[in-house]
Amino acid sequence: MAGALTAGLLCVAGLAAPALAAPAETPAAPALADGLALTPPMGFNNWNSTHCRAEFNASMVEGIADLFVEKGLKDAGYQYVNLDDCWALPDRDANGKLVPDPARFPDGIKAVADYVHAKGLKLGIYTSAGTKTCDSTGFPGALGHEYSDARQFADWGVDYLKYDNCNNQGVDAQQRYRTMRDALKATGRPIVYSICEWGQNKPWEWASDVGHLWRTTGDISDSWSSMLSILKQNLPLAPYAGPGHWNDPDMLEVGNGGMTDTEYRSHFSLWSVMAAPLLIGTDLRKASPATFDILGNKEVIAVDQDPLGKQGTVVSSGGGRWVVAKEMKDGSRAVALFNESGTAQRIATSASAVGLPDADAYTLRDLWQHRTYNTAGTIAATVPAHGTVLLRVAADPRWASHPPAVALGLDGSTLLEAADPATLTSTVTDLGRTPARRVSVSLTGPAGWTVRPTSATSAATLAPGGALRTGWRVTAPSGTPTGSYGLTLTTNYRSPSGTPVTSTLPLTASVVVPPPAGTSYLGDLPWLSATSGWGPVERNTSNGESAAGDGSPLTIGGTVYAKGLGVHALSDISFYTGGACEKVTAEVGVDDEKGTKGTVAFEIWADGTKAASTGVLTNAMPAQPLTADVTGAQVVRLVVTDGGDGVDSDHADWADARLTC
C-alpha cells in the first residue's frame, strides 16, 4: 500500500487514454540470479480487506493458511501468506530491534511463520523504505536499519518482503531499494523482494536486478474505475517483465464487494494475461463460492504462471473493445477479449493478429467455460458490459476433434420503454472450419415479458462462416419499474460427429422512461449507469470521500452551486434521452474541497460521438461553461478523465448541469 486511504492521497497515476506503444527498444533486463519468482508470486495479503483494524492478527493469518489448503488454493499455486502494515509496535526496543505487536501476534512472527511453513506455504512481511511505514500510527520503517531488520526477518523465517515508499526523507529511491536488496542477500535466506515504490521513479527501467517485482502504480481500490486506471498504466510496460522480474499492478480486489462478479472475472483475467503477481486481497474466511471459483480457476492461473514469462500485449483497442494477447511457452496464445464499455459489444481478432502461424484451423479453449472448439482463424465473441472472454488459441492438428466455435450476437437497442415493443436481431455465426448442424436459437427474458421471434429460429446446417439471423419483438409489461433486467440468448447445435453443444450469452435490457419535456437538472433525473473513481456519484453535492452522502455543497473557485453532480475521475454517468433532447449545459471544474490539488477534463458524449469537451482544468481555474448539442441521441454520457496525470484528488463537479428536451 502507499498508505493512502483517501481520495486526496491516492497515488494512482491514471491515464486518460492508454499509451499503447511499447518502448522503442526492448530493454535489457538483468535479473537477480537467485532462482526466485521465476513465475509471478501468488498468495495473500491482508491489507485490502482489513487495513489496520484489530481483526488483522495471528488467528486471521493462520486461518488463511488453513483455507489455502482446505479450498485447494495451495494446489492451484498460491504460496505466500503475507502480512502488511501494523504488525509491529510503534517503537523499536532498546537494542533497535523491531517488536511484533503482542496483542496481534502474542507468540511473535516466528510462531506464525512456523505454522504457515508446516502447511507447506510461505510467509511474507512488510515495512517501508523510510523512517516510518505508511499507516498514520507511524510504525518503524527500515531506512537506516536495513541490515538489522533483514536479519530479523530472516531469523523469523520470512520468505517475502514488501518494501513500501512512505516517509522516505527524499533519499534516492534506487539507493534505498538497493540497500535493502543487499541486506536481504547478506542474510543468506531466499526472500522474494517486492518493491512497492508506486512507479514514481519508473522502477521498471532500473529494478530488474534489484527486486523480483515492482509496483507500477499507486494503490488499487475496490472499484471498477481504479482497476481500469491501473490496467491502462500497466499494459504498456510488457517489455520489462519476465522470469524473476515482474510488473506489479497491485493486489487483487476480487471478493471485496465493490465490483460485480463479472468485473472481478475481468480483473482476474487481465491480471493473469499481464503476468501480474496474484495476491488475494479478500478475507477468505468470509469469501463466497463465486469468489473461490474465480480465484481458483486453474486454467486462468496457468496463463499467469506460464514459464515463458511473457506479459500480454495490446493487439487492438478502440471503442472500449480490447484485445490483449500473451505468448505461451507451448506456442499457443492466451487472448483476452475485454469490454471496457457499459453495454455488450462484439470483439473480434484473428489467429494471425495474435501471432499464431498459418494453419488450416485452430483449437480455441474458453478458460471460463472450460470448453474447446475449432476455429478457422476468427477469434470473436459478444462480451457483456465490463466482461472478459479469456481464450487459449493454438495451431493444433487435432482441431477437427472439437466442435466448431459459434459466436452469438444481439443487434438493436436493449433500452426499452415499458409496453413499447423493441425490435432485436440475434445472430448465430459459425466461426469454425467444420459445419454446425441442427442449429436452434432462443431468447428469454424475465417472467411476464413477451419475447416473440419474427423469423426462423433454426437451421439444418450452418456452413463455416454462415449465420442464422432471427428477429425478435421484446416487450416489458406496462408498469415495469425502471432498471436493468436479464435477457439470455441460447443456441443449441451439433458438431459433424453429432456432439451436442449449448452456448449462452447473458445480456442486460434496461427499462427506461422518456425524459421530461423542457429543461431539467441532471442531478434530479434517473441515470442508466454511474461510475466514479472514489466513492459514488453524488447528487447536488461534491464527491467528498468514499462514503455515500459525505459530500459538501458544490463549490468551484469560491462559487457555490445548489444543483449538479459530484464525481471523482475516472467517472462516467449515462442518461437515457430517447432521441427527444437537444442540449446539455453545465458549469464544470475541480471542486474546492481538495485545495490546490486535482486536474481533470470533462467530456459529453451523444451515443458514440464526443459532442463537447474541455481541456485540462485545475483547481486554480474558475468554472468553465460546457454546452453540447445532443439532438437525436438515445443516450448521453458525462465523462470525467484524469487530465493525463493520475487521479490524485480529482474531485470534479458538473455544476448546474441541465438537459433540454
Beta strands, then each sheet from edge to edge (+ up, - down):
strand 1: 42-45
strand 2: 80-82
strand 3: 122-128
strand 4: 160-164
strand 5: 192-195
strand 6: 213-215
strand 7: 246-248
strand 8: 278-280
strand 9: 313-318
strand 10: 321-327
strand 11: 333-339
strand 12: 345-350
strand 13: 362-366
strand 14: 371-375
strand 15: 378-383
strand 16: 388-394
strand 17: 406-411
strand 18: 415-417
strand 19: 422-430
strand 20: 436-444
strand 21: 450-453
strand 22: 458-462
strand 23: 467-475
strand 24: 483-494
strand 25: 500-512
strand 26: 519-521
strand 27: 529-531
strand 28: 538-539
strand 29: 554-556
strand 30: 559-561
strand 31: 564-568
strand 32: 571-576
strand 33: 583-590
strand 34: 599-606
strand 35: 609-613
strand 36: 617-618
strand 37: 624-629
strand 38: 635-641
strand 39: 651-660
sheet 1: 7+ 6+ 5+ 4+ 3+ 2+ 1+ 8+
sheet 2: 9+ 10- 11+ 16- 13+ 14-
sheet 3: 12+ 15-
sheet 4: 17+ 19- 23+ 21-
sheet 5: 18+ 25+ 24- 20+ 22-
sheet 6: 26+ 39- 31+ 28-
sheet 7: 26+ 39- 33+ 37-
sheet 8: 27+ 32- 38+ 34- 35+
sheet 9: 27+ 32- 38+ 34- 36+
sheet 10: 29+ 30-
end
